[in-house]
Amino acid sequence: MRGVLTGISGYVPLNALMKTVLSSPDAPPALGPYSQAIGAGPLIFCSGQVPLQAATGELVGPDVAEQTKQVEIEAIAIKPS
């Protein structure tokens, strides 16, 4: 069933959940009208992440392994505690 979240109390339409803009100074800022992530109930919807150093804005590493590690660090930084 699309557009619903199942839980103890049954089905909850996803558009009925409280949405929260999530951001972190430890990840590169979102460009344009975008957010780093949106929280909706227990779900987190992340925007596309790029392997940039948050402090300098420079691309990290020459290979995909280093760049993937940087994107994972950014995703963890955005996640609320």
N, C-alpha and C positions, 0 to 999 in steps of 0.2 A: 504494500500500500504506500504510495508516494505522498509526501507532504505531511506525514504524521510521525510522532515520536511515541513509542510505546513505553509505558511505565506501570507502576503499581496500580495507579488509579485508572488505567485504560489508555485511551488514545488522546493525545493533545495535538491540535494543529500547530505546525511549526511557526506559522505566522502569528500565533497567539502568545508565543514566548517573548519575554523581555529581551531586547537586544542591547548589547553594550559594545561600544567601540573600545578595542584593546590596542594599546601602543606601548612602546618601550624606548627609552633613549639609548638602549644597548643594541638596537637594530637600526639599520638605515631607515630614514623617514620615507613614508609613502609619497609617491610623486603624484601631482595633480589632485583630483578629487577623491582619491582612494584612501582606504584605511589599511593599517598593517594587518588587522584582523577584526572580526566581529564575533562576539560571544552571544549565543542564543541558548538559554537553558544550559544543559551540560555539553553543548556542542561548541566548537571553535572553528570558524571559517577563516583561514589564512589567505591573504592575497599572495600573488607570486613573489617569491623571495629571490633576491639576487645576492651573489657572494661579495658584498662590499663591506669594508671596515666601516663601522658606524661613525667612528671619530674622524676618519680622513676622507671617506667616500671613495677610496681606491679599491680596485678589484683585487681579491685575495688569490694568491697562488697561481701557478701556471697549469695545474692539472685538475681534473674533475674531482679527484679524491679530496684535495684541500678545499676546493670550492664547495663541495657537498658538506664537508664538516662545518664550514662557516655558515651555510644556510641552516644547518641543524642548530647551531649555537643561537642564531637569530630567532628561530622558531621557539626555542626554549625560553629565550628572553621575553618574547611577546606573551607567552602563556601566563595567565594569572596564577598567583600562588594559592 
